Amino acid sequence: MAKKDAPPRWDRKMQQRLARGEAAALGEFYDRFASLVHGLAHTVLGDERAADHLTRDVFAHVWEHPDTYDPKQGPLRSWVAALTHRLAVQRLRATETAALVQAGGQGSTEELERKVRHASVAARADYIVQSMPVPLRAALELAYFQRRDYRQTAVDLGVTEDEARRRLRLGLQLLSTAHDAGAAPGAPPGYGGAV
C-alpha cells in the first residue's frame, strides 16, 4: 500500500515529464486541467476574456516552472487550482486597483478586499463541487439546480431517502468549508497547500 502523503503516480510522472520539456506532457496536462483552470479563473475574474488570458498564463507558468510543484504539499490538481486562484486574485486586484485609480480614487481598499474574498469563496466552492465524489455532486445538482426535494432526489438517483439525505448533508458540509475558509480576513483559500 502506498504512503498516505505520496502523490498519485500520475502526478509524479507528469511533473517529471514537464521538467524534461515534453510537449506531449503539457498537452495531457492541459486536457486534464483546462476546464478546472478556466472555471476557477472565470469565477474569480467574472470575465470570459480575462479567464482565457489567465488560463494561458497558468499553463505557461506550469510549462516554464514545473519544479514549483511540491508533491509533499498535495496532489497536482490542488496545486494547479491554488496557482490559478493566486494568479486570478492578483489579476483581480490589479484590475480593480486600476479601475479605482481611473475613477479618481472612488471606492476603497475595503471594497476591493471584499470583492476578492467573495471571488475566493466562490472559486473555492466551485473547486469543491468539481472535486467531490459524483454521487454527492449529483444529489446537490438535483436538489439545488433542479429544485428537487430529498424524496425526489432519492427517486431520481435510485437510492433510499436516507441515502439521499446523507449525500445532500455531506455535500453541504463540504461546501460550507468554502465559506469558512474565506470568512476570516486573510484566510487562505486552501486547495491543499499555501497560496
C-alpha positions in Angstrom: 0.0 0.0 0.0 1.3 3.5 -0.9 2.2 6.1 1.7 -0.7 8.4 2.5 1.4 11.5 1.8 2.8 10.2 -1.5 1.3 12.0 -4.5 -0.5 9.9 -7.1 1.8 8.2 -9.5 0.4 10.2 -12.5 1.2 13.4 -10.7 4.9 12.4 -10.1 5.3 11.2 -13.7 3.6 14.3 -15.1 5.9 16.6 -13.2 9.0 14.6 -14.4 7.8 14.8 -18.0 7.1 18.5 -17.8 10.5 19.1 -16.2 12.1 17.2 -19.2 10.2 19.6 -21.5 7.9 17.0 -23.1 5.4 19.0 -25.2 3.0 15.9 -25.2 3.0 16.1 -21.4 1.8 19.7 -21.5 -0.9 18.6 -23.8 -2.1 15.9 -21.5 -1.8 18.3 -18.5 -3.9 20.8 -20.4 -6.5 18.2 -21.4 -6.9 17.1 -17.7 -7.0 20.6 -16.1 -8.0 23.2 -18.6 -11.7 23.2 -17.6 -10.8 23.4 -13.9 -8.3 26.3 -14.5 -10.7 28.2 -16.8 -13.7 27.7 -14.5 -11.8 29.0 -11.4 -10.4 31.9 -13.4 -13.8 32.8 -14.6 -15.3 32.6 -11.2 -12.7 34.9 -9.7 -12.5 37.4 -12.6 -16.1 37.3 -13.8 -15.0 37.8 -17.4 -14.6 35.2 -20.2 -11.8 37.0 -22.0 -9.8 37.6 -18.7 -10.3 33.9 -17.9 -9.0 32.9 -21.3 -5.9 35.0 -20.8 -5.3 33.7 -17.2 -5.7 30.1 -18.4 -2.9 30.7 -20.9 -0.8 32.3 -18.2 -1.3 29.4 -15.8 -0.3 26.8 -18.4 2.7 28.9 -19.4 3.7 29.1 -15.8 3.4 25.3 -15.4 5.5 24.8 -18.6 8.2 27.2 -17.5 8.3 26.2 -13.8 7.2 22.6 -13.3 9.6 22.3 -10.4 7.4 24.7 -8.3 5.0 21.8 -7.7 5.9 20.2 -4.4 4.4 16.7 -4.2 4.6 16.8 -0.4 2.1 19.6 -0.4 -0.7 17.6 -2.1 -1.9 16.5 -5.5 -1.1 18.2 -8.7 -4.8 19.1 -9.1 -4.7 21.0 -5.9 -1.5 22.8 -6.8 -2.8 23.9 -10.2 -6.1 25.1 -8.5 -4.0 27.1 -6.0 -1.8 28.5 -8.7 -4.9 29.6 -10.7 -6.5 31.1 -7.6 -3.4 33.1 -6.7 -2.8 34.4 -10.2 -6.5 35.2 -10.6 -6.6 37.1 -7.3 -3.5 39.1 -8.4 -5.1 39.9 -11.7 -8.4 40.9 -10.0 -6.6 43.2 -7.5 -4.6 44.8 -10.3 -7.7 45.3 -12.5 -9.8 46.7 -9.6 -7.0 48.9 -8.4 -6.6 50.3 -11.9 -10.3 51.0 -12.1 -10.2 52.8 -8.7 -7.3 55.0 -9.9 -9.1 55.7 -13.2 -12.3 56.6 -11.3 -10.3 59.2 -9.3 -10.0 57.1 -6.1 -13.7 56.5 -5.7 -14.1 53.3 -3.7 -11.9 51.8 -1.0 -9.4 49.1 -0.4 -12.1 47.5 1.9 -14.4 47.2 -1.1 -11.6 45.7 -3.1 -10.8 43.1 -0.4 -14.5 42.3 0.0 -14.6 41.6 -3.8 -11.5 39.5 -3.6 -12.9 37.5 -0.6 -16.2 37.0 -2.3 -14.5 35.8 -5.5 -12.2 33.5 -3.5 -15.1 31.9 -1.7 -16.9 31.4 -5.0 -13.9 29.8 -6.6 -13.3 27.5 -3.6 -16.9 26.4 -3.7 -16.6 25.7 -7.5 -13.5 23.7 -6.8 -15.1 21.7 -4.0 -18.1 20.9 -6.2 -15.9 19.8 -9.1 -13.8 17.7 -6.8 -16.5 16.0 -4.7 -17.5 12.4 -5.5 -20.0 12.1 -8.3 -22.8 10.7 -6.0 -22.6 13.8 -3.8 -22.4 16.2 -6.7 -25.3 14.5 -8.5 -27.5 14.8 -5.3 -26.6 18.5 -4.9 -27.3 19.3 -8.6 -30.7 17.7 -8.4 -31.6 19.4 -5.1 -30.4 22.9 -5.9 -30.4 23.3 -9.6 -33.4 21.2 -10.5 -35.2 22.1 -7.2 -35.8 18.5 -6.2 -36.5 17.7 -2.5 -34.7 14.8 -0.9 -37.5 12.3 -1.8 -37.5 13.3 -5.5 -33.6 13.2 -5.4 -33.8 9.7 -4.0 -36.1 8.5 -6.8 -34.0 10.2 -9.5 -30.8 8.7 -8.2 -32.3 5.3 -7.4 -31.3 5.3 -3.8 -33.2 5.3 -0.4 -34.4 8.6 1.1 -31.9 8.1 3.9 -29.1 7.8 1.4 -30.3 10.9 -0.5 -30.4 12.9 2.8 -26.9 11.6 3.7 -25.5 12.7 0.3 -27.1 16.1 0.5 -25.8 16.6 4.1 -22.2 15.6 3.2 -22.2 17.7 0.0 -23.4 20.7 2.0 -20.8 20.1 4.7 -18.1 20.1 2.1 -19.5 23.3 0.6 -19.6 25.0 4.0 -15.8 24.7 4.1 -15.6 27.1 1.2 -17.3 29.8 3.1 -15.5 29.0 6.4 -12.1 29.4 4.6 -13.0 32.7 3.1 -14.8 34.2 6.1 -11.8 35.2 8.1 -9.8 38.1 6.7 -6.6 36.8 5.2 -7.7 33.2 5.4 -6.0 31.1 2.7 -8.3 29.5 0.1 -6.9 26.1 0.9 -6.7 23.7 -2.0 -4.3 21.5 0.0 -1.4 24.0 0.1 -0.3 27.5 0.7 -1.3 30.0 -1.9 
